[in-house]
């Protein structure tokens, strides 16, 4: 039997490097034997002999100590069970070998090897967050048909910092059964996805130069080639550079299901499906980690009522916080997790959020939760957001679709022509996210990966004008929708390309045809794109400069569906900082439109979306330096002013001379 030195009840699962070797521990309660095979310190071990056998404890964990193990050594478990015998990958492997998937070896990695530079980073306050969602494999492709990698994203971090977002939210980065994949069919939760790892030494040397320039720009020490060779290190580089440039990283994780195991068609024999190799008689409740439940995800739900399964998921989140310096999470479809696990789902969520907050007090915990999606979960979001001592799940924020739906419906209606009814009233009703105790608890958007994936719904420019995505109608309506999103309460989220008027749908295929049009932006070939990027940068900067735009308080004091005009007031309780936003989805400019203002006096025009059409727009419709609110009381306010509202435009006013 393999050596039992350095082992105790506290020994972590997976492979853990120690002086002189490594411990290995894995859960396989119904297995009759588990052997450790691999190449350790240059010596290959692949016998089914007693000296390769791990020891089993009373809880079904098998463990042993292997001498001579080095960082980068490959290993596998040979599992003998009541139904079959064969290799299994370590469910806790920090990395997998990419050359022979699904027969991949697990790879031993030193969790402390990467030399971090981000000690001074602090996750921003929730009310200050602007999230940027991206897909690693299609975000920044350098070679046609080859997925972009973690280092490609790291190279674009200065662009993201200039844009003004302060959180990136990559779609799931763990190893997927499918390639290419969106990221939502993972089975090897601790291992970075193969397509996102660069293994070519020539390319790595080029990346190293780029990364070291980014580090030098922040006064940080350079990396060596060996520091970025592993997949885990490359993911850490991306996060490290993000932190140095003021950007947090929130991981998108899928704890409601794994893989596409419902039919068995996507479950390879080496994965964690039927890990202890009992006979697969068609009842997936026997599959160790899973239930027989699939609520439309295409994968089986994790059996979180089983403590070791819960521990796998808790340890995955812990790993992302401790080893990868995660700042937050977007938890995929918590509605499904709760529905497929009954009461144990609630208890799992409490353990998860409590653990994460204890590990990283400023961690962002964002639940994708749709109230009433299933009859056995509440038709309210508040229990999911309630504190765990009060029986809630303890999440901080939720994805919220009310403003998204109202804005997209209004843009679609406006595209039908001047006579079409456009409900500005519907937008006004959801500027404050319905059903929440604080507006910052809502993550709001008008585009995301689910929405604009090819075959689903169009991106906003295509929704605004289906016949010409670069027309004035498409440009101006997109600006109006974006401006309302970024001046409304909540945590705004952008989807990659949205900031520069990308009009194509998105999909995960790096061979196209729906790739981001970086060339059009960076070559100057498409002025509409560069104009829109400037618009987005300035709009985000406006939100940063005006505290009221990041607060909870909003009063939509005027909505006229006939005129397609909306006006709302933002302010800070006790501090003022008043801002008035006036928006229009009318195709003609209003030159003398009377609008109420909270306080009489001069109001500076601090933003005008019309300026960005053919920057600088020589025919801008605006209010010059601002307006004097000296007219009679109107719309419930003490004063009013006659303002210019650009066609399909948004103007923003702040008190006084700025």
Order of alpha helices (4+ residues) and beta strands (2+ residues): beta-beta-beta-beta-beta-beta-beta-beta-beta-beta-beta-alpha-alpha-alpha-beta-beta-beta-alpha-alpha-beta-alpha-beta-alpha-beta-alpha-beta-alpha-alpha-beta-alpha-alpha-alpha-beta-alpha-alpha-beta-beta-beta-beta-beta-beta-beta-beta
